[in-house]
Amino acid sequence: MGSNLPVPNTHCETLYRQTYNTYGAITSVGLTQDNRVGNDQKKNNTRLNTNTNKGILAGSVVATVGDQQIGPCAGDTTNADKAVGIAVNDAVGNPFESSSAVGSGKVVYMHGSGTVFSTDIYETKQTDGTAAVTYTYGDLLYASQNGILTNSSGVATDATWGVTTILGIVLKAPSSSDAYMTVQMRI
């Protein structure tokens, strides 16, 4: 069964939701991080391209990163296990769309067990940037070192961190004919 979603390009659609939240101010990194520069996993992700926005992307993982602050759930020990949800929109917005995070200083994120969404943002490479990541229904999902969904346990390349917050479970895996992955949240 194919989706009726737009041509994949950093899109996230909420199908069933428990809660939308805007608690906490978005960090400056949440608006400015470059999603194409950095480690090999990020640079070689086939779901991202030169037109990918900066900042938090729709479908990426957000975390509490300070006192009343929300930002990208990125691979370091300070916020790796503090994921609070999945971003509903790109933080900087898109042409001809509202840029609510820029205007309000807040990022809208969804959370709650039972929330179901489809996204075309997920890791396509392992942390080394070369080995492919494949998904199947029933896979448990975590935040990668880049704050993007992956089925590789843990956020960082350093397995000794033991960070394994389960964010969701794959209900429909992406395929060559439909790039969207459908996820039911666990947080």
N, CA, C and O of each residue as an XYZ file, in Angstrom:
748
protein
N       0.841     -1.174      0.000
C       0.000      0.000      0.000
C       0.883      1.232      0.000
O       1.653      1.437      0.939
N       0.791      2.045     -1.017
C       1.575      3.262     -1.097
C       0.947      4.384     -0.303
O      -0.222      4.316      0.076
N       1.725      5.411     -0.054
C       1.185      6.535      0.700
C       0.691      7.610     -0.263
O       1.071      7.637     -1.433
N      -0.145      8.474      0.239
C      -0.621      9.627     -0.525
C       0.123     10.881     -0.115
O      -0.335     11.994     -0.377
N       1.268     10.709      0.526
C       2.058     11.836      1.002
C       2.799     12.480     -0.150
O       2.949     11.872     -1.209
N       3.269     13.714      0.044
C       4.017     14.404     -1.008
C       5.301     13.663     -1.372
O       5.751     12.768     -0.657
N       5.872     14.062     -2.499
C       7.161     13.512     -2.891
C       8.113     13.687     -1.723
O       8.233     14.790     -1.191
N       8.792     12.625     -1.311
C       9.645     12.714     -0.117
C      10.682     13.830     -0.207
O      11.441     13.918     -1.172
N      10.696     14.664      0.802
C      11.684     15.713      0.930
C      11.553     16.314      2.330
O      11.037     17.420      2.490
N      12.008     15.603      3.312
C      11.965     16.000      4.721
C      10.548     16.354      5.153
O      10.273     17.484      5.558
N       9.669     15.392      5.065
C       8.271     15.597      5.393
C       7.864     14.665      6.529
O       8.376     13.551      6.642
N       6.950     15.122      7.360
C       6.409     14.316      8.448
C       4.914     14.575      8.519
O       4.476     15.726      8.520
N       4.133     13.508      8.579
C       2.687     13.647      8.686
C       2.190     12.868      9.892
O       2.447     11.672     10.024
N       1.482     13.558     10.763
C       0.902     12.917     11.933
C      -0.393     12.236     11.516
O      -1.279     12.873     10.946
N      -0.504     10.949     11.797
C      -1.706     10.199     11.446
C      -2.664     10.091     12.641
O      -3.871     10.280     12.490
N      -2.128      9.791     13.810
C      -2.891      9.747     15.059
C      -2.005     10.369     16.122
O      -0.828     10.021     16.222
N      -2.541     11.272     16.911
C      -1.671     11.926     17.884
C      -2.256     11.885     19.283
O      -3.471     11.876     19.478
N      -1.356     11.860     20.243
C      -1.718     12.002     21.638
C      -1.555     13.462     22.047
O      -2.507     14.093     22.507
N      -0.347     13.999     21.880
C      -0.061     15.345     22.364
C       0.892     16.077     21.427
O       1.880     15.510     20.961
N       0.583     17.346     21.156
C       1.526     18.281     20.562
C       2.004     19.168     21.709
O       1.223     19.522     22.592
N       3.263     19.517     21.694
C       3.819     20.300     22.778
C       4.734     21.374     22.215
O       5.349     21.192     21.164
N       4.820     22.486     22.915
C       5.767     23.552     22.569
C       6.498     24.017     23.809
O       7.027     25.128     23.843
N       6.532     23.170     24.834
C       7.156     23.583     26.087
C       8.654     23.817     25.882
O       9.330     22.989     25.272
N       9.154     24.893     26.365
C      10.579     25.202     26.296
C      10.944     25.953     25.033
O      10.361     25.734     23.972
N      11.905     26.831     25.160
C      12.391     27.631     24.035
C      13.313     26.796     23.157
O      14.065     25.958     23.654
N      13.250     27.029     21.860
C      14.147     26.336     20.937
C      15.549     26.931     21.066
O      15.698     28.146     21.195
N      16.558     26.097     21.033
C      17.937     26.573     21.112
C      18.363     27.160     19.770
O      17.740     26.887     18.745
N      19.410     27.954     19.777
C      19.912     28.514     18.517
C      20.372     27.409     17.577
O      20.218     27.527     16.362
N      20.936     26.335     18.126
C      21.363     25.195     17.290
C      20.151     24.574     16.614
O      20.254     24.083     15.490
N      19.001     24.590     17.288
C      17.778     24.051     16.707
C      17.352     24.767     15.440
O      16.588     24.218     14.647
N      17.834     25.987     15.238
C      17.520     26.758     14.038
C      18.669     26.810     13.036
O      18.451     27.115     11.863
N      19.892     26.516     13.482
C      21.048     26.757     12.616
C      21.880     25.528     12.257
O      22.713     25.610     11.355
N      21.685     24.392     12.931
C      22.557     23.245     12.649
C      22.490     22.871     11.170
O      21.414     22.879     10.571
N      23.622     22.548     10.595
C      23.691     22.137      9.198
C      23.480     20.638      9.135
O      24.265     19.874      9.696
N      22.435     20.215      8.461
C      22.081     18.799      8.401
C      22.820     18.027      7.317
O      22.542     16.848      7.102
N      23.756     18.676      6.633
C      24.528     17.997      5.585
C      26.026     18.031      5.855
O      26.795     17.443      5.094
N      26.461     18.699      6.914
C      27.883     18.813      7.233
C      28.130     18.143      8.562
O      27.352     18.307      9.502
N      29.207     17.390      8.648
C      29.542     16.735      9.908
C      30.077     15.346      9.692
O      30.933     15.132      8.834
N      29.581     14.393     10.463
C      30.095     13.026     10.405
C      29.666     12.324      9.108
O      28.778     12.794      8.397
N      30.311     11.201      8.821
C      30.049     10.464      7.575
C      28.620      9.947      7.490
O      28.050      9.883      6.400
N      28.035      9.579      8.622
C      26.653      9.099      8.617
C      25.721     10.198      8.108
O      24.817      9.937      7.313
N      25.945     11.413      8.565
C      25.114     12.555      8.155
C      25.359     12.913      6.693
O      24.411     13.120      5.935
N      26.623     12.986      6.298
C      26.971     13.397      4.928
C      26.471     12.399      3.886
O      26.151     12.791      2.764
N      26.401     11.113      4.241
C      26.038     10.082      3.277
C      24.583      9.636      3.375
O      24.189      8.675      2.713
N      23.783     10.314      4.186
C      22.372      9.953      4.324
C      21.640     10.289      3.029
O      21.598     11.450      2.621
N      21.068      9.283      2.387
C      20.407      9.486      1.096
C      19.031     10.149      1.225
O      18.433     10.509      0.211
N      18.521     10.317      2.438
C      17.240     10.995      2.649
C      17.422     12.502      2.740
O      16.442     13.245      2.691
N      18.658     12.962      2.871
C      18.948     14.389      2.945
C      19.619     14.816      1.651
O      20.280     14.006      1.002
N      19.458     16.075      1.267
C      20.088     16.559      0.043
C      20.495     18.018      0.214
O      20.349     18.585      1.296
N      20.996     18.611     -0.835
C      21.497     19.985     -0.746
C      20.391     20.990     -0.457
O      20.671     22.112     -0.034
N      19.134     20.602     -0.681
C      18.010     21.488     -0.392
C      17.447     21.304      1.015
O      16.499     21.989      1.400
N      18.023     20.389      1.778
C      17.547     20.134      3.137
C      17.749     21.373      3.996
O      18.826     21.969      4.004
N      16.704     21.752      4.716
C      16.775     22.931      5.586
C      17.808     22.755      6.685
O      18.215     21.638      7.004
N      18.220     23.866      7.250
C      19.052     23.845      8.456
C      18.130     23.751      9.669
O      16.924     23.980      9.568
N      18.707     23.415     10.799
C      17.939     23.332     12.028
C      17.224     22.005     12.181
O      17.461     21.060     11.429
N      16.342     21.954     13.172
C      15.564     20.747     13.441
C      14.660     20.468     12.246
O      13.991     21.368     11.737
N      14.646     19.207     11.801
C      13.828     18.806     10.662
C      12.550     18.117     11.127
O      12.536     17.461     12.168
N      11.480     18.267     10.353
C      10.249     17.525     10.625
C      10.580     16.044     10.601
O      11.199     15.557      9.655
N      10.171     15.330     11.634
C      10.453     13.899     11.717
C      11.726     13.565     12.463
O      12.028     12.389     12.667
N      12.490     14.582     12.881
C      13.704     14.312     13.646
C      13.397     14.352     15.142
O      12.347     14.841     15.558
N      14.316     13.839     15.932
C      14.113     13.690     17.371
C      14.557     14.958     18.091
O      15.631     15.494     17.816
N      13.721     15.435     19.019
C      14.075     16.589     19.844
C      14.212     16.138     21.291
O      13.613     15.150     21.717
N      15.017     16.891     22.034
C      15.321     16.530     23.422
C      15.315     17.771     24.295
O      15.402     18.897     23.804
N      15.213     17.549     25.586
C      15.418     18.647     26.520
C      16.930     18.808     26.666
O      17.629     17.872     27.054
N      17.422     19.993     26.353
C      18.867     20.214     26.291
C      19.349     21.262     27.296
O      20.524     21.629     27.311
N      18.444     21.728     28.117
C      18.776     22.714     29.135
C      17.520     23.070     29.895
O      16.444     22.545     29.607
N      17.646     23.946     30.850
C      16.496     24.361     31.645
C      15.470     25.052     30.745
O      15.709     26.157     30.257
N      14.347     24.407     30.531
C      13.274     24.891     29.660
C      13.759     25.173     28.241
O      13.344     26.152     27.622
N      14.638     24.313     27.730
C      15.142     24.462     26.359
C      14.971     23.143     25.604
O      15.229     22.063     26.136
N      14.531     23.262     24.352
C      14.356     22.112     23.474
C      15.287     22.294     22.282
O      15.368     23.382     21.712
N      15.987     21.228     21.910
C      16.897     21.278     20.774
C      17.024     19.919     20.128
O      16.314     18.983     20.495
N      17.919     19.804     19.172
C      18.126     18.516     18.515
C      18.650     17.478     19.508
O      19.472     17.790     20.370
N      18.174     16.265     19.381
C      18.680     15.158     20.201
C      19.911     14.630     19.491
O      19.815     13.730     18.656
N      21.063     15.184     19.820
C      22.291     14.853     19.108
C      23.204     14.001     19.966
O      23.040     13.913     21.183
N      24.158     13.383     19.317
C      25.002     12.388     19.957
C      26.039     12.913     20.911
O      27.222     12.965     20.575
N      25.620     13.302     22.094
C      26.578     13.519     23.161
C      25.905     13.107     24.468
O      24.682     12.978     24.523
N      26.672     12.906     25.486
C      26.130     12.360     26.727
C      25.272     13.346     27.499
O      24.617     12.951     28.464
N      25.250     14.612     27.113
C      24.458     15.577     27.862
C      22.973     15.492     27.547
O      22.156     15.787     28.420
N      22.586     15.096     26.323
C      21.155     15.015     26.013
C      20.768     13.756     25.258
O      19.628     13.628     24.813
N      21.695     12.831     25.110
C      21.454     11.645     24.299
C      20.262     10.830     24.782
O      19.556     10.243     23.962
N      20.024     10.778     26.063
C      18.940      9.958     26.590
C      17.798     10.817     27.136
O      17.088     10.403     28.052
N      17.625     12.018     26.568
C      16.603     12.940     27.058
C      15.616     13.323     25.963
O      15.096     14.439     25.946
N      15.365     12.400     25.059
C      14.422     12.654     23.964
C      13.029     12.891     24.518
O      12.584     12.192     25.428
N      12.340     13.889     23.958
C      10.986     14.201     24.399
C       9.945     14.033     23.298
O       8.747     14.010     23.582
N      10.382     13.915     22.050
C       9.405     13.744     20.978
C      10.000     13.880     19.598
O      11.217     13.881     19.416
N       9.102     13.997     18.619
C       9.457     14.109     17.206
C       8.951     15.457     16.695
O       7.795     15.815     16.918
N       9.816     16.197     16.015
C       9.439     17.511     15.476
C       8.343     17.351     14.422
O       8.403     16.466     13.569
N       7.345     18.227     14.502
C       6.224     18.181     13.570
C       6.572     18.910     12.268
O       6.167     18.473     11.190
N       7.317     20.015     12.358
C       7.685     20.819     11.193
C       9.180     21.112     11.217
O       9.826     21.016     12.260
N       9.722     21.472     10.051
C      11.080     21.993     10.023
C      11.093     23.274     10.849
O      10.202     24.110     10.703
N      12.082     23.437     11.708
C      12.123     24.600     12.600
C      12.181     25.916     11.835
O      11.551     26.894     12.239
N      12.929     25.952     10.734
C      13.043     27.215      9.991
C      11.937     27.382      8.961
O      11.862     28.416      8.296
N      11.075     26.378      8.819
C       9.959     26.471      7.876
C      10.412     26.245      6.441
O      11.578     25.954      6.174
N       9.473     26.386      5.538
C       9.714     26.230      4.109
C       9.153     27.439      3.387
O       8.329     28.159      3.951
N       9.581     27.686      2.137
C       9.026     28.810      1.390
C       7.501     28.729      1.342
O       6.937     27.655      1.132
N       6.855     29.842      1.535
C       5.390     29.970      1.486
C       4.689     29.233      2.622
O       3.491     28.965      2.532
N       5.413     28.903      3.688
C       4.827     28.276      4.866
C       5.152     29.110      6.093
O       6.064     29.937      6.079
N       4.404     28.882      7.132
C       4.657     29.555      8.401
C       5.986     29.088      8.979
O       6.305     27.900      8.921
N       6.741     29.986      9.519
C       7.990     29.655     10.206
C       7.762     29.880     11.698
O       8.361     30.766     12.307
N       6.889     29.065     12.266
C       6.441     29.298     13.636
C       7.563     29.219     14.658
O       7.542     29.964     15.638
N       8.541     28.345     14.463
C       9.632     28.243     15.436
C      10.481     29.505     15.424
O      10.946     29.950     16.473
N      10.686     30.076     14.259
C      11.455     31.312     14.159
C      10.688     32.454     14.831
O      11.269     33.247     15.572
N       9.388     32.532     14.568
C       8.578     33.607     15.111
C       8.318     33.497     16.612
O       8.320     34.501     17.323
N       8.094     32.272     17.088
C       7.710     32.089     18.494
C       8.869     31.696     19.398
O       8.785     31.825     20.619
N       9.954     31.215     18.794
C      11.069     30.730     19.589
C      10.803     29.358     20.186
O      11.469     28.949     21.137
N       9.818     28.640     19.622
C       9.464     27.316     20.130
C       9.346     26.337     18.962
O       9.019     26.726     17.841
N       9.616     25.064     19.242
C       9.451     24.024     18.235
C       8.263     23.158     18.651
O       8.137     22.777     19.815
N       7.400     22.854     17.694
C       6.255     21.980     17.960
C       6.727     20.545     17.800
O       7.290     20.171     16.771
N       6.486     19.746     18.839
C       6.841     18.332     18.751
C       5.699     17.479     19.263
O       4.910     17.907     20.105
N       5.623     16.262     18.740
C       4.580     15.328     19.154
C       5.189     14.265     20.051
O       6.359     13.904     19.924
N       4.359     13.776     20.961
C       4.789     12.692     21.830
C       3.564     11.999     22.376
O       2.442     12.475     22.199
N       3.768     10.900     23.027
C       2.682     10.138     23.624
C       2.575      8.771     22.997
O       2.483      8.639     21.776
N       2.587      7.764     23.827
C       2.441      6.397     23.350
C       1.131      6.287     22.573
O       0.083      6.710     23.062
N       1.182      5.741     21.411
C       0.012      5.639     20.547
C       0.018      6.635     19.414
O      -0.741      6.474     18.459
N       0.855      7.669     19.486
C       0.981      8.611     18.381
C       1.571      7.869     17.186
O       2.567      7.158     17.323
N       0.958      8.034     16.018
C       1.433      7.377     14.797
C       1.713      8.458     13.762
O       0.905      9.368     13.573
N       2.862      8.359     13.092
C       3.227      9.333     12.068
C       3.997      8.648     10.955
O       4.542      7.559     11.131
N       4.032      9.312      9.801
C       4.847      8.858      8.669
C       5.892      9.924      8.392
O       5.607     11.120      8.444
N       7.101      9.477      8.099
C       8.191     10.416      7.816
C       9.120      9.838      6.759
O       9.232      8.623      6.600
N       9.771     10.722      6.053
C      10.805     10.289      5.118
C      12.187     10.705      5.613
O      13.151     10.709      4.848
N      12.278     11.057      6.901
C      13.564     11.395      7.517
C      13.959     10.274      8.466
O      13.299     10.046      9.479
N      15.025      9.584      8.137
C      15.573      8.513      8.968
C      16.985      8.239      8.462
O      17.335      8.608      7.341
N      17.780      7.599      9.285
C      19.153      7.278      8.869
C      19.128      6.190      7.799
O      18.353      5.236      7.877
N      19.990      6.356      6.804
C      20.137      5.346      5.758
C      21.497      4.657      5.829
O      21.743      3.680      5.122
N      22.378      5.172      6.685
C      23.719      4.600      6.855
C      24.002      4.352      8.334
O      23.470      5.043      9.203
N      24.837      3.369      8.605
C      25.303      3.129      9.973
C      26.246      4.268     10.356
O      26.521      5.141      9.533
N      26.737      4.271     11.581
C      27.574      5.375     12.051
C      28.860      5.549     11.248
O      29.440      6.635     11.242
N      29.314      4.493     10.569
C      30.535      4.612      9.759
C      30.285      5.355      8.449
O      31.234      5.741      7.766
N      29.007      5.560      8.090
C      28.673      6.294      6.876
C      28.695      5.454      5.617
O      28.435      5.981      4.535
N      28.995      4.163      5.715
C      29.055      3.339      4.510
C      28.041      2.195      4.521
O      27.360      1.972      3.520
N      27.931      1.474      5.623
C      27.019      0.327      5.686
C      25.572      0.816      5.701
O      25.220      1.728      6.450
N      24.747      0.204      4.871
C      23.346      0.607      4.758
C      22.533      0.177      5.977
O      22.806     -0.848      6.602
N      21.533      0.987      6.293
C      20.555      0.639      7.319
C      19.289      0.209      6.582
O      18.812      0.927      5.704
N      18.749     -0.941      6.925
C      17.486     -1.383      6.353
C      16.460     -1.502      7.475
O      16.799     -1.828      8.613
N      15.223     -1.238      7.142
C      14.152     -1.248      8.127
C      13.121     -2.302      7.756
O      12.912     -2.593      6.579
N      12.486     -2.864      8.760
C      11.386     -3.793      8.566
C      10.351     -3.532      9.644
O      10.665     -2.968     10.693
N       9.120     -3.940      9.387
C       8.078     -3.711     10.393
C       8.482     -4.400     11.692
O       9.061     -5.486     11.677
N       8.174     -3.766     12.797
C       8.518     -4.307     14.111
C       9.853     -3.845     14.648
O      10.155     -4.081     15.818
N      10.671     -3.188     13.821
C      11.957     -2.670     14.311
C      11.717     -1.630     15.398
O      10.817     -0.797     15.288
N      12.534     -1.688     16.449
C      12.526     -0.642     17.460
C      13.373      0.517     16.953
O      14.386      0.303     16.287
N      12.962      1.743     17.266
C      13.664      2.924     16.766
C      14.245      3.742     17.909
O      13.666      3.842     18.991
N      15.400      4.319     17.635
C      16.165      5.115     18.591
C      16.593      6.394     17.893
O      16.375      6.549     16.692
N      17.203      7.314     18.640
C      17.795      8.512     18.041
C      19.226      8.190     17.649
O      19.970      7.588     18.422
N      19.610      8.595     16.443
C      20.993      8.422     16.005
C      21.860      9.524     16.597
O      21.368     10.401     17.306
N      23.148      9.471     16.302
C      24.054     10.533     16.749
C      23.707     11.871     16.116
O      24.194     12.909     16.562
N      22.874     11.861     15.081
C      22.463     13.083     14.392
C      21.054     13.526     14.769
O      20.538     14.500     14.221
N      20.432     12.807     15.708
C      19.084     13.159     16.114
C      18.024     12.741     15.117
O      16.957     13.349     15.041
N      18.321     11.700     14.352
C      17.390     11.189     13.347
C      17.065      9.743     13.716
O      17.895      9.045     14.297
N      15.862      9.299     13.380
C      15.454      7.939     13.719
C      16.355      6.895     13.063
O      16.762      7.038     11.910
N      16.652      5.847     13.822
C      17.427      4.721     13.323
C      17.025      3.475     14.101
O      16.487      3.570     15.204
N      17.287      2.318     13.526
C      17.013      1.075     14.251
C      18.269      0.531     14.923
O      18.261     -0.582     15.451
N      19.334      1.303     14.906
C      20.565      0.928     15.601
C      20.485      1.426     17.032
O      20.341      2.628     17.259
N      20.574      0.532     17.993
C      20.430      0.891     19.403
C      21.493      1.885     19.832
O      22.675      1.706     19.538
N      21.080      2.917     20.518
C      22.022      3.901     21.039
C      22.159      5.099     20.143
O      21.935      5.013     18.936
N      22.523      6.206     20.723
C      22.623      7.463     19.992
C      23.985      7.638     19.352
O      24.083      8.168     18.244
N      25.020      7.211     20.017
C      26.365      7.564     19.584
C      27.136      6.377     19.046
O      26.692      5.230     19.114
N      28.290      6.684     18.515
C      29.163      5.637     18.016
C      29.801      4.873     19.161
O      30.290      3.760     18.963
N      29.807      5.445     20.344
C      30.411      4.823     21.504
C      29.376      3.973     22.230
O      28.539      4.503     22.961
N      29.428      2.669     22.036
C      28.439      1.753     22.608
C      28.496      1.711     24.129
O      27.554      1.231     24.760
N      29.570      2.196     24.733
C      29.673      2.160     26.194
C      28.717      3.141     26.862
O      28.488      3.046     28.068
N      28.159      4.075     26.107
C      27.203      5.009     26.697
C      25.956      4.275     27.158
O      25.328      4.663     28.144
N      25.599      3.218     26.448
C      24.431      2.452     26.826
C      23.128      3.216     26.694
O      22.170      2.922     27.409
N      23.069      4.175     25.814
C      21.876      4.988     25.626
C      20.946      4.259     24.672
O      21.258      4.096     23.492
N      19.814      3.825     25.180
C      18.928      3.032     24.336
C      17.456      3.366     24.545
O      16.624      2.460     24.588
N      17.122      4.627     24.675
C      15.721      5.000     24.811
C      14.982      4.595     23.547
O      15.325      5.035     22.449
N      13.970      3.758     23.704
C      13.160      3.341     22.562
C      12.163      4.450     22.275
O      11.342      4.794     23.126
N      12.237      5.010     21.072
C      11.359      6.108     20.691
C      10.088      5.619     20.018
O       9.038      6.251     20.132
N      10.180      4.490     19.312
C       9.012      4.001     18.592
C       9.255      2.649     17.973
O      10.304      2.034     18.161
N       8.258      2.195     17.224
C       8.326      0.909     16.537
C       7.821      1.110     15.109
O       6.846      1.827     14.884
N       8.488      0.478     14.153
C       8.122      0.607     12.743
C       6.842     -0.180     12.473
O       6.772     -1.381     12.734
N       5.835      0.508     11.948
C       4.603     -0.158     11.524
C       4.649     -0.482     10.036
O       4.145     -1.519      9.605
N       5.257      0.412      9.251
C       5.447      0.193      7.815
C       6.846      0.662      7.454
O       7.196      1.825      7.657
N       7.629     -0.242      6.923
C       9.011      0.081      6.558
C       9.041      0.824      5.224
O       8.174      0.625      4.373
N      10.046      1.679      5.051
C      10.205      2.327      3.743
C      10.617      1.303      2.699
O      11.204      0.270      3.023
N      10.305      1.598      1.444
C      10.671      0.693      0.350
C      11.139      1.519     -0.839
O      11.111      2.749     -0.799
N      11.562      0.850     -1.878
C      12.023      1.567     -3.074
C      10.874      2.289     -3.768
O      11.108      3.258     -4.491
N       9.634      1.837     -3.564
C       8.493      2.489     -4.202
C       7.795      3.502     -3.294
O       6.984      4.296     -3.772
N       8.096      3.488     -1.988
C       7.477      4.416     -1.044
C       8.483      4.701      0.069
O       8.713      3.859      0.938
N       9.074      5.879      0.037
C      10.161      6.225      0.966
C       9.692      6.506      2.390
O      10.520      6.656      3.288
N       8.392      6.581      2.613
C       7.890      6.902      3.943
C       7.902      5.698      4.876
O       7.564      4.579      4.488
N       8.304      5.963      6.123
C       8.271      4.968      7.182
C       7.169      5.402      8.159
O       7.115      6.564      8.562
N       6.294      4.463      8.535
C       5.245      4.755      9.508
C       5.673      4.215     10.859
O       6.119      3.074     10.978
N       5.528      5.062     11.884
C       6.061      4.771     13.220
C       4.974      4.990     14.269
O       4.211      5.953     14.193
N       4.911      4.095     15.240
C       4.104      4.339     16.429
C       5.063      4.674     17.553
O       6.010      3.932     17.815
N       4.815      5.801     18.221
C       5.731      6.275     19.253
C       5.595      5.474     20.537
O       4.538      4.928     20.850
N       6.702      5.422     21.269
C       6.751      4.771     22.577
C       7.061      5.742     23.708
O       7.055      5.350     24.875
N       7.333      7.003     23.382
C       7.639      7.984     24.445
C       6.525      9.019     24.516
O       6.583      9.932     25.340
